[in-house]
Amino acid sequence: MDKSRLYYQTPYVKSFMCTVERCEASGKGTWLAVLNQTGFYPEGGGQPSDTGTLNQVKVLSVHEKGDEILHELASPLEPGTLAEGVIDWQKRYDNMQQHTGEHILSGLVHRRYGYDNVGFHMGAGEVTVDFNGVMTAEELDGLEDAANQVVYDNVPVHTLYPSKEELPSIDYRSKKELSGQVRIIEIPGGDVCACCGTHVENTGEVGIIKIRGMIRYKGGVRISMLCGRRALLDYRERLKDGIRLSNLLSAKLHLVPEAVEKLKNDCQDREMEIGRLYGQLLELRAGQYPESSSPLAIFEEGLNMVQIRRLSTLLYEQKKGSVVMVCSGNGTEGEYQYALGSSSMDMRTLSKDMNGKLHGRGGGSSLMAQGTFRASRQSIADVFQEETKS
């Protein structure tokens, strides 16, 4: 074990003393410092790096380059400086909880179903773990129960550094072929895995393991989860949202899903009724125009694209114009949705020509084309008349 990596000696190191061996400009307005020893964990293995301060200078990120650990600083420190490193402990401990919880869950998935963890990322919003096999929602519930039982049992998390002779006798998980000294994390009843991250000393410190969701991903599944304090904060916010919905719907919290379903069904019924009434209104609107063999351009406010198409269809089918254009503004200055309809002229060609002159986009069939023009009402009317004149 490299004794200069203090986070391996004890992941609970919150501050430490060190000497700045080198500090150089990064080329992007920050500086990269190498220390004689460090408690800052460098990004790796799906775990974000630690942050904090070095002699009150912000440590923005930490990463490895070869055998060195580079600390990205907001301002430079002179080589030879004796410095105190202070780690953002809440972030470090949060990462320790998430990483240990991921080990427990991944180990159980491997033991029960033989699936491998093929992807792991500790993001700002959640932790995601990818497995190369599929599970059901019921199986996921069982895994969550089993994972939390390992937390309740409060078993120690062991860190092992087996020799080359001992390593072949250990049945451990690993995402890749390893060389040199292998670091093994062993959680009785949970996992045995090669890992370079930081973890809590006892599983009880994980607090809780909560699976938030599962989706199909690359032939397997991607599971999102949270542990410990982050799971508590997530539940707190979700409960606030649930209570807010409960108040808005005037329904008890446990009846919110039923209330939402009823609201959805009521909205669908209203939408159908509104659609029926709009259909009648458009029929009446179309009936106001006399039959004509001349082109007809209509500008109506407040119509959506379905209604624009419907009115255009009614007008040209009832022979209210040789070519019919219906336009409606959508609230944006100089932008109109349109539908072009005709049984005697190819609307694909007309739409293409008008789009070219009116900064438009869209298309359709020979009978009907639709899209959007970015031009004034007068410009649209003028181009329409020009393109449809005999």
C-alpha positions in Angstrom: 0.0 0.0 0.0 1.3 3.4 -1.0 1.6 5.3 2.3 1.5 8.7 0.6 -2.2 8.0 -0.2 -3.7 8.8 3.1 -7.2 8.0 2.0 -6.2 4.4 1.8 -4.7 4.3 5.3 -8.0 5.7 6.7 -10.8 7.0 4.5 -11.9 9.1 7.5 -9.0 11.5 7.2 -10.5 15.0 7.2 -7.4 17.1 7.3 -3.7 16.5 6.9 -0.3 18.2 6.6 1.8 17.9 3.5 4.6 19.6 1.4 4.0 21.0 -2.0 6.5 19.3 -4.3 5.5 20.9 -7.5 3.0 23.5 -8.8 2.5 24.3 -12.4 0.0 26.2 -14.5 -2.6 24.0 -16.1 -3.1 26.1 -19.2 -6.8 26.8 -18.3 -6.4 29.4 -15.5 -5.8 26.9 -12.7 -2.7 25.2 -11.2 -1.7 21.6 -10.8 0.0 20.7 -7.6 1.8 17.5 -6.6 2.1 16.8 -2.8 4.4 14.5 -0.9 1.3 12.9 0.6 -2.4 13.5 0.2 -5.8 12.7 1.7 -7.6 13.9 -1.4 -9.1 11.0 -3.4 -8.5 11.3 -7.2 -11.4 10.6 -9.6 -11.5 7.0 -10.6 -13.5 3.8 -10.7 -16.8 5.7 -11.1 -16.2 7.8 -8.0 -15.8 11.6 -8.2 -12.7 13.2 -6.8 -12.6 14.9 -3.4 -12.6 18.7 -3.2 -11.6 21.0 -0.4 -8.8 23.4 0.4 -5.0 23.5 0.5 -3.8 26.3 2.8 -7.3 27.8 2.2 -6.8 27.6 -1.6 -9.7 25.8 -3.3 -8.9 22.3 -4.5 -11.2 22.1 -7.5 -10.5 18.5 -8.6 -8.0 15.7 -8.2 -6.9 13.1 -10.8 -4.1 10.7 -11.4 -1.5 11.0 -14.2 0.8 8.0 -14.2 2.0 7.5 -10.7 1.3 11.1 -9.7 -1.8 12.6 -8.1 -2.5 16.1 -9.5 -4.5 18.6 -7.4 -6.2 21.3 -9.5 -5.9 24.6 -7.5 -7.7 27.9 -7.9 -4.4 29.7 -7.3 -0.7 28.7 -7.0 1.3 27.5 -4.0 5.1 27.8 -3.9 7.0 24.5 -4.1 8.4 23.6 -0.6 5.3 25.1 1.1 4.1 23.3 4.2 0.4 23.1 3.6 -2.8 21.9 5.4 -5.2 20.0 3.3 -8.9 20.1 4.4 -11.3 17.8 2.7 -14.9 18.6 2.0 -16.0 15.9 4.4 -19.7 15.9 3.6 -18.9 15.2 0.0 -16.3 12.5 0.9 -18.6 10.7 3.4 -21.5 10.9 0.9 -19.2 9.2 -1.7 -18.2 6.6 0.8 -21.9 5.8 1.6 -22.8 5.6 -2.1 -19.9 3.5 -3.1 -20.3 1.0 -0.2 -24.0 0.7 -1.0 -23.2 0.0 -4.7 -20.9 -2.8 -3.6 -23.6 -4.4 -1.5 -26.2 -4.3 -4.3 -23.8 -5.3 -7.1 -22.5 -8.2 -5.0 -26.0 -9.5 -4.4 -26.9 -9.2 -8.1 -23.8 -11.2 -9.0 -24.5 -13.9 -6.4 -28.2 -14.3 -7.2 -28.2 -13.9 -10.9 -24.6 -14.1 -12.1 -24.8 -10.7 -13.7 -21.7 -8.4 -13.9 -21.6 -4.8 -13.0 -20.4 -3.3 -16.4 -20.9 0.4 -15.6 -20.9 2.5 -12.5 -21.3 6.3 -12.2 -21.8 8.5 -9.1 -23.5 11.5 -10.5 -24.7 14.7 -8.9 -28.4 13.5 -8.9 -28.1 9.8 -8.4 -25.9 6.7 -8.7 -26.3 4.5 -11.7 -25.2 0.9 -12.0 -25.3 -1.1 -15.3 -25.8 -4.9 -15.3 -25.4 -7.2 -18.3 -28.7 -9.0 -17.5 -32.4 -8.4 -17.0 -34.3 -8.4 -13.8 -38.0 -7.9 -13.0 -39.4 -5.2 -10.7 -40.3 -8.0 -8.1 -36.7 -9.3 -8.2 -35.4 -5.7 -7.7 -37.6 -5.3 -4.6 -36.1 -8.5 -3.2 -32.6 -7.3 -3.9 -33.3 -4.0 -2.2 -34.6 -5.8 0.9 -31.5 -8.1 1.0 -29.2 -5.1 0.5 -30.7 -3.2 3.4 -30.5 -6.4 5.5 -26.7 -6.2 5.1 -26.9 -2.6 6.2 -28.9 -3.6 9.3 -26.5 -6.4 10.1 -23.7 -3.7 10.5 -20.9 -6.0 9.3 -17.4 -4.7 8.9 -16.1 -3.6 5.5 -12.7 -5.3 5.0 -9.9 -4.0 2.8 -7.5 -6.7 1.7 -4.2 -6.6 -0.1 -3.6 -10.2 -1.0 -0.2 -11.4 -2.3 0.1 -12.8 -5.9 0.1 -16.3 -4.3 -3.1 -15.6 -2.3 -5.0 -13.9 -5.1 -6.0 -16.9 -7.2 -7.8 -18.5 -4.2 -10.1 -15.5 -3.8 -13.3 -15.4 -5.7 -13.8 -11.7 -6.4 -15.5 -9.4 -8.9 -13.5 -7.2 -11.3 -14.5 -5.1 -14.3 -11.1 -5.6 -16.0 -7.8 -7.5 -15.9 -5.6 -6.2 -13.1 -1.9 -6.1 -12.7 0.3 -5.2 -9.7 -1.1 -5.0 -6.2 -4.8 -5.7 -6.1 -7.0 -4.1 -3.5 -10.0 -6.1 -2.5 -13.1 -4.9 -0.7 -14.9 -7.6 1.2 -18.4 -7.2 2.7 -19.6 -10.3 4.5 -22.9 -11.3 3.0 -22.6 -8.6 0.4 -19.6 -8.5 -1.9 -16.0 -9.3 -2.7 -14.7 -7.0 -5.3 -11.5 -5.4 -6.6 -11.9 -1.6 -6.0 -9.8 1.5 -5.7 -12.5 3.7 -4.0 -13.2 4.8 -0.5 -15.8 3.1 1.7 -17.3 3.2 5.2 -15.9 0.9 7.9 -19.2 -0.8 8.8 -22.2 -1.3 6.6 -24.6 0.3 9.2 -23.0 3.6 8.2 -24.6 3.3 4.7 -27.9 4.1 6.5 -30.3 3.0 3.7 -30.0 1.7 0.2 -32.9 2.9 -2.0 -33.4 1.9 -5.6 -35.0 4.7 -7.5 -35.6 3.1 -10.9 -34.6 0.6 -13.5 -34.6 0.9 -17.3 -33.5 -1.5 -20.1 -30.0 -0.6 -21.3 -27.7 -2.2 -23.8 -29.2 -5.7 -23.5 -29.2 -5.4 -19.7 -30.5 -2.9 -17.2 -29.4 0.4 -15.7 -30.4 0.8 -12.0 -30.5 4.2 -10.3 -30.0 4.3 -6.6 -29.2 6.5 -3.6 -27.7 5.7 -0.2 -27.4 7.3 3.2 -27.9 11.0 3.6 -28.6 11.6 -0.1 -31.4 9.0 0.1 -32.9 10.8 3.1 -32.8 14.2 1.3 -34.3 12.7 -1.8 -37.2 11.2 0.2 -37.7 14.5 2.0 -38.1 16.3 -1.4 -40.3 13.6 -2.8 -42.5 13.7 0.3 -42.8 17.5 -0.1 -43.9 17.0 -3.7 -46.4 14.4 -2.6 -47.9 16.6 0.0 -48.1 19.5 -2.4 -50.0 17.3 -4.9 -52.2 16.1 -2.1 -53.2 19.7 -1.3 -53.7 20.6 -5.0 -55.9 17.6 -5.6 -57.7 17.7 -2.2 -56.9 14.1 -1.7 -55.2 12.2 1.0 -51.5 11.5 0.3 -52.0 7.7 -0.3 -54.9 8.5 -2.7 -52.9 10.9 -4.9 -52.4 8.3 -7.7 -56.1 7.6 -8.0 -56.9 11.3 -7.9 -54.3 11.9 -10.7 -55.8 9.1 -12.8 -59.3 10.6 -12.4 -58.0 14.0 -13.3 -56.4 12.6 -16.4 -59.6 10.8 -17.5 -61.6 14.0 -16.9 -59.1 16.0 -19.0 -59.3 13.4 -21.8 -63.2 13.6 -21.7 -63.0 17.4 -21.9 -60.5 17.4 -24.7 -62.8 15.1 -26.7 -65.7 17.5 -26.1 -63.7 20.5 -27.0 -62.6 18.8 -30.2 -66.1 18.0 -31.1 -67.2 21.6 -30.5 -64.3 22.9 -32.4 -65.2 20.6 -35.3 -68.7 22.2 -35.3 -67.3 25.7 -35.1 -64.9 25.0 -38.1 -67.8 23.6 -40.1 -69.8 26.8 -39.5 -66.7 28.9 -40.3 -66.1 27.1 -43.6 -69.8 27.5 -44.5 -69.5 31.2 -44.4 -67.3 31.2 -47.6 -68.9 31.0 -51.1 -67.7 28.5 -53.6 -64.9 30.0 -55.8 -62.4 29.0 -58.4 -59.9 31.6 -57.1 -57.1 31.0 -54.4 -58.3 31.6 -50.8 -56.0 32.8 -48.0 -57.4 32.9 -44.4 -55.6 34.1 -41.2 -57.2 32.9 -38.0 -55.9 33.4 -34.5 -55.5 30.8 -31.8 -55.8 27.6 -33.9 -53.5 24.6 -33.4 -52.1 22.6 -36.3 -54.8 20.0 -36.1 -57.5 22.7 -36.4 -55.6 24.5 -39.1 -55.5 21.3 -41.2 -59.1 20.6 -40.5 -60.3 24.0 -41.7 -58.1 23.9 -44.8 -59.5 20.5 -45.7 -63.1 21.6 -45.2 -62.6 24.6 -47.4 -60.9 23.0 -50.4 -63.2 19.9 -50.2 -66.2 22.3 -50.3 -64.6 24.0 -53.3 -64.3 27.4 -51.5 -61.1 28.0 -53.4 -58.9 26.4 -56.0 -56.1 26.5 -53.5 -56.7 27.1 -49.8 -54.1 28.5 -47.3 -55.0 28.7 -43.6 -52.5 30.4 -41.3 -52.6 31.0 -37.6 -50.1 32.9 -35.4 -48.6 31.0 -32.4 -47.9 34.1 -30.2 -44.4 34.6 -31.8 -44.0 37.8 -33.8 -43.7 37.0 -37.5 -44.2 33.3 -37.1 -47.3 31.5 -38.5 -48.3 27.9 -38.8 -49.9 27.0 -42.1 -51.8 24.4 -44.1 -52.1 24.4 -47.8 -54.8 22.3 -49.5 -56.0 21.7 -53.0 -57.4 18.9 -55.3 -56.1 20.6 -58.4 -52.5 21.7 -57.6 -49.5 19.9 -56.1 -49.1 21.2 -52.6 -45.7 19.7 -52.2 -44.3 22.0 -54.9 -46.3 25.1 -53.6 -45.1 24.5 -50.0 -41.4 24.1 -51.1 -41.6 27.3 -53.1 -43.3 29.3 -50.4 -40.9 28.0 -47.7 -38.0 29.2 -49.8 -39.3 32.7 -49.9 -40.8 33.0 -46.4 -38.0 31.3 -44.3 -40.4 28.4 -43.8 -40.2 24.7 -43.2 -42.6 21.8 -43.7 -44.0 19.6 -46.4 -46.7 17.0 -47.0 -48.6 15.3 -49.8 -49.9 16.5 -53.2 -53.3 17.3 -51.5 -52.1 18.9 -48.3 -48.9 20.4 -46.9 -48.2 22.0 -43.6 -45.4 23.8 -41.7 -44.3 27.2 -40.4 -43.5 30.5 -42.1 -41.2 33.1 -40.4 -42.5 36.2 -42.1 -45.1 39.0 -41.8 -48.8 38.4 -42.6 -48.6 40.7 -45.5 -45.5 39.0 -47.0 -47.2 35.6 -46.7 -50.4 36.8 -48.4 -48.4 38.4 -51.2 -46.2 35.3 -51.9 -49.4 33.1 -51.8 -51.1 35.2 -54.4 -47.9 35.3 -56.6 -47.4 31.5 -56.4 -51.1 30.7 -57.1 -51.9 33.1 -59.9 -52.8 31.5 -63.2 
